Amino acid sequence: MPVRDARVWLGAALRSLWRQTVGDFEVIAVDDGSVDGSGEMLDAAAARDGRLRVVHTERLGLPHALNTGLALARAPLVARQDADDVSHPRRFELQLETLAREPELAVVGTRVRLFPAAATGPGMRRWGAWHDSLLDHAAMHRERFIDSPLLHGTAIVRREWLERVHGWAERGWAEDLDLWLRLFDAGARFGKRPEALYGWRQHAASATRRDPRYRRERFVALKLDALERGLLRGAARMTLVGVGDSLDRCAGAFGARRAVRVVRAGRPGPGIASRLEPPVVMVFNSAVARRRWREALANSDLSENIEFVFIA
């Protein structure tokens, strides 16, 4: 649990962990240079409960804090928890049940509850519905370039897989999606519990809203980097399909590295597949649009994840 200036929410986060129906775990809290008393609060909590281990560092950032916690962890399974969020009492129990039943899974998350309702706008509600619709590996893998298909705070990860991809990385963009994409590349399989076992607190000070690493242009750079390792590797030319500003942003980013053929099409028309020369990147923010295009391309000679992918 990385902690930076989260004192106002930290008590609720810790209480949600102490209420877990599974008792055999430790909490490693990494105080990332807090100045609001979070560090002192953690030290006091650790004096009361030996399951809490606290380490204090300078302000070195979230990926460093996560890797510091990973280095100190002693268990073969590593759970994430953010200091401003809460976990359902049965979260660990049910996720461990899935990991025991499906040993091929490297990562297991859960559906999510966004709270409080007054601070959750329509965009976040759409994101939550999308995230919660992705319940198996195939669905999460198919939508991996849209956004993080598994909320970071919900994850329990097998330590061996974290070590295989060298943990979290600081590259100036979202550390969670970066980790998931590297795990997907390494062959990791993902699962998700159908219950909402994690409460993601919405507030104006959250890193998601304020940290420049989560800006739109950084997500485009992250996704392009991942595509360069896979679909676009070695390609001198590619096809971009979409409409609007999102398409233009991607055309600018991708076109700096290779020849780009742009197909402006919001809906798939007759014979559209014959106009799409692989590799193809489909730029569509709307889940409805992606579903429409998938249906149109289902009987074509193009294979998703091999010759085309969707991004947003």
N, C-alpha and C positions, 0 to 999 in steps of 0.2 A: 504494500500500500504506500505509494508515494504521497507525500504530504507537503504542501506549500501554502501557508496562510489559510488554513481551512478550519480554524478553531471553532467557528460558529456551527459547523456541521459535523465536526470530528466525533463528538460524543455519540451522535445517532449512528454514525458509521460503525464505531466500535461496538456499541450495544447490539447492532444487528448481527455482528460476528459472534459475540458471546452467546447469542440465543440459538446458534446453529444446533441442530439435532445430532450432528456428528461432533464429537468432542476432541478427537485426536488430530489437532492441527496447531500450528504456530502462526502468529501474525508478525510479519517483519515490516515495520513502519520506517520508511526512509524520509527523514525530515530534510527537505531540499531547501535549506536556508530560510526557513520561516522567520518572520519578524513580528507575528501577531500573538505569540504565546503558544502556538501549536506544539512546538518542541517541548516546552515545559509541561503541557497537558499530557503529551505522550509519555514523558518520563514518570509522571504521577500515576498514570494508568498502568504502566509496566510494573511499578512498585506494588500495585494491588493484584495483578494477574501475571503469573510467570509465563503465560503463553505469548505475551507481547514482548518482542525484541525491538529496540529502537536504535537507529543509527542516525547521527546528525552529520550533514555535509554542507559545503558551501552551495550557493545557487548554481548548480551545474546542469539543470534541466531534467525533463521527464525521462528520456531514454537512459541517461546516466543513473537516475534514481532507480529505475526498473532493473537495470543490470546490477546495481549494487545489491538490491534485494535478492536477485537471482543468485549472486555469488554467495550470499549468506544462507540461502535456503538449504535445508537438509533433506527435504522430502522428494520423492520421485514425481510428485504432482505439484504444480504451481498454480495457485488461483490468483486472479486479479480482483482488486477491490479499490475503488477510488474513495478518497477521504470525504467527499461530499455526497456519496451515494449510500444506499442501504441494500442489504441482501435479505431475501426471504429466509425464515428459519430453516426450511428444508432445502435450501439451495445446494449446499455441499452434498447432502445425503443423496439427492436425486441425480446430481451430476456424476457423483462417484458410482452410482448404480449403473448409469449409462456407460461409463468408461470400463467398468468390470464386465458388462454384458457385451460390449463391442470393443475388444482390445485393438482392433485395427484403427480406431479413431485416435488422432493426435491431439485434437482440440474439441472441447464441448462447451458451448455457450447456452444461453437460455433466451426465451422471449423477455421483453423488457416493459416495465411500467414507467411512463414519463410523468413526473410530478414536480411541483403542484400544477393542476390543470390551468390555473390563471396565467402561468408563465410559459405554457406550452402552446406555441403558435401553430397555424395550419401547416406550415412547412415541416415542422418537427413531427406533427401527427402523421403526415404522409410518409416521412422517413420511418417512423415507428411501424406503420402498417406494412411497408415494404420489408423492413428488417424481419418482422415477425412472420412474414409469408415464406421466408427462406429457411426451411426446417431440415433439409438434408444436404449432403455434400454436393450433389449434382447442382442443386439450385444455388447454393452459395458460390460454387465455382463458376457457374454460368454468369452470375451477376457481380463478380469480384471487381470489375473495373467501374462499377456504378458508384459505389461508396463502400464503407466497411460493412461486409455482409454479416459480421458477428461483432456485437458491441464489446469493446475491449474489456470493460469492467466485469462482464459476465463470464469471462473465459476461465476454464481450468485446462491447463496444457501439460502434456507429459514433458518432464524436464529434458529427456533425451532429445526431443524434437527442438526445443529451444536451443539447446547446445549445438545441435546439428547445423542450425542456421546462424549461430553466433549471437543469439539474443536480439535485443533491440538495437536499432541504429539511429544515430543523429545525422540526418541528411537535410535538415531544414524543411521537412514536410511531416505529415501525419505518421507517427511511429506505429500506430496500430495497423493501418492498411498496409504500410510498408512490410511489417512483420507477416501479415496474412499472405501477401503476394509471394514473399520469399518462401513461406511454408508450402503454399500451393505448388510453386516451382519445384520444391524438393520432394513432392509426392505425398505430402501430409493430407490426411482425410479429416474432414470437419463434421461435427454433429451439433445439434441444438435441441435442448429440451423444449417441449411444447408449452410448458407453463411459464408464466411471467414471474421469474424468481429474482429479479433485480430491479431496483428502483433507481432510475437515472434522474437526478435532481436537475431541474432547469433553473438557471439563474444567470444574471447579467455578467457575473464575474467568472463564469466557467471558461476553461481554456478553449473549448470548442468555439466560443464566440469572440475571444479576445486574442488568442495566440496567433501570430502571423503564419505559423506553420500550417494552419488549417484554412488559409485563404484559397480561393478558387484556383489561382494560377499555380500554387504549389501542388494542388491535387493533380492538375494537368501534367506538371513536370514529373510527379511520382508515377502516374499511369504510363506516360511515355517511356520513362526509364524501364518499367516492368515489361512493356510491349517490346522494347528493344532487345530484351533478353529472350523473348519468345516469338510471337507472331511475326514481328517485323525484322527479326534477326537476319541480316544479309540481304534484305530487300532494298533494291535501288529505287523502287517505285511502289506506291500504294494507292488505294482508293478510300476516300472519306465520303460518307453518306450522312446527310442530315439537313437541318435548316437552322437559320437564325444565328445569334451571337455565339452559341456553343460551338457550332460548326466552324465559324470564322476563327475563334480562339484556337481550336485544334489545328486548323489548316495552317495558321501562323507558326505554331509550335512544331508541328510535324514537318512542315515544309522547309524548315531550317536545316533538316538533315537528309532529305530525299525528295525526289519528284513526287508530287501529290496530285492525283486526279480527284476533283471535287464533284460529287453528284448531289445536287440540291433536290431532295425529294422528301416530303413529309410523310407521304403514304406510298406503299409499294404498288406501282402500276403494272399492267400486263408486260411480261417479258423483262421485268426489271433485273432478274438474276443474270441474264445474258450480258447486261451492261456493267456488271460488277467484277472487276478484274482483281483477284486476290494478290496480296493480302488486303482485306477490307476491314475498316474500322467504322462501325455504325454509331453515330453520335446522337443519342436520344435520351433526354432526361425523363420522359414520360414512360411509366411502366406499361400503359396502354399501347403506346407507339411501339415499344419493344416487342410486346406480345403480337401485335399486328404484323410486324416484319418477320418475326420468327415463324408465324403461320404461313406467310407468303413464301418464305425460303425453305420450308420444310421438305418440299419435293424437288428442290433444285440440286445441282451438283456441288453446291457449297456446303461445307461442314462447319458448324459453329465450334470455336476454339481451335480449329485447325486452319481454316481459311478466312474466317471472319469472327469478330468479337463486337460486343456492345460496350460503349463507355458513356459516361455522363459528365 
